Amino acid sequence: PGKVTLLELEQIYWVNPVVSINSEAKDAVEKATRIVKQVADGDMPVYGINTGFGKLSGIRIPPEQTALLQ
């Protein structure tokens, strides 16, 4: 768990097997998604979520455009 070999990645690419994640991992991803969405829609600037990157980090991205940033 938590590690993927190059052979496994190759099989995912070429063989197209069914892959899944366990319910704990799915719950964690869904929770993180909700948090990122709240931040992106909020007023507080958060680097890389609703601001630019690097030299553009001071540029605020409007909520309706944050999906384009990702």
Order of alpha helices (4+ residues) and beta strands (2+ residues): alpha-alpha-alpha
